[in-house]
């Protein structure tokens, strides 16, 4: 027998079968019998793709989509959020989101750092180590927090943001993730949320809009005129988002299987359709095709397909793309201008429309278009959802459950985000001072996005000469009662 093969005897219905495996598939101490190397490699790849949606994806998108004076601050808010969530996640956040039940809404906090835990078998799907699961769910949590930042760009006190991130991921995100995704969560057995339409996008859109209310608006001039400082870079960041979403939805089965394949295809079908519909709406109404509008349409398509990517047919993904390119367009381009509520809250990048509206739309449509055979392939033969019970009215009952989940996520994020903002406001100002808002990055970080004079040198200014005088750091400018 060749040394390149190993003998394995399998007892299958009392039949003895001799199987010859290449040496690369032999079980070893670092690759136990339960580990599927193909699934593991895909999962690590998919997770890295999701991470790249945030860093560098949203770092580039935020840094280029805002006014030049806010480029550094906006990009750094994303980078800081990514790093901070990781530390919170492994210290307590993962177990709060996916650990043993503490309440019907959240798990018991705990460390996700031990070798025994991380190198153990991920029991839910069985063929990858727990480290894959911890890593994958971290990048989901990180991008959710960074999406919230999109509503707050151009005026939030950075020190307040530093406090907001760990508080929000602990008290808001973990509750949504546990309630919907964890087996002990009270919504787990009824809500279809394949990859985070509710847990990630509805929650970030609602939380961002709520936080924007408490932080307050940008300067009136910034709010009226806030052009991107680099549209080409903006498209580059958008490209990281689009292609990275293949990992977002393709990684959710935790296996390189058929559900992952159809999820990726559906993702691109819905996104492309949504982008084309949004651009068409712009051309019909405004007689011009907006590049920013195309990016918004791309994002709403990605968001809308997320809760149903692996459990709907491609034709349904196309319908979802048509609706995600038109309904959020209407709420952003028409309803927003007429609504007193939308006009009174300064949502910088329109995260409420691109994520809350599109996420809710996707969640409801997933309840309508979900296919029983795909649900069985994803969740097992004993599918728990009303839509898969084969009884008349199952679709309507499932739609009711989807609405129930949306209401819970919305209310929880409004309440908790408000409490977090009120708590932080007792320590530091949520909004930068008017003086810093006029200047931008240079006042906040002492850095600017472009070196305009020589090799990193800038022209002297009255502002920079004034800066040499001692200043009281913003972090100790306590909010007065």
Secondary structure, 3 states (H helix, E strand, C coil): CCCCEEEEEEEECCEEEEEEEEHHHCCCCCCCCCCCHHHHHHHHHHHHHHHHHHHHHHHHHHHHHCCHHHHHHHHHHHHHHHHHHHHHHHHHHHHHHHCCEEECCEECCCCCCCHHHHCCECCCCCCCEHHHHHHHHHHHHHHHHHHHHCCCCCCECHHHHHHHHHHHHHHHHHHHHHHHHCCCCCCCCCCCCCCCHHHHHHHHHHHHHHHHHHHCCCCHHHHHCCCCCCHHHHHHHHHHHHHHHHHHHHCCCCCCCHHHHHHHHHHHHHHHHHHHHHHHHHHHHHCCCCHHHHHHHHHHHHHHHHCCCCCCCHHHHHHHHHHHHHHHHHHHHHHHHHCHHHHHCCCCCCHHHHHHHHHHHHHHHHHHHCCHHHHHHHHCCCCCCHHHCCCCCHHHHHHHHHHHHHHHHHHHHHHHHHHHHHHHHCCCCCECCHHHHHHCHHHHHCCCCCCCECCCECCCCHHHHHHCCCCCCHHHCCCCC
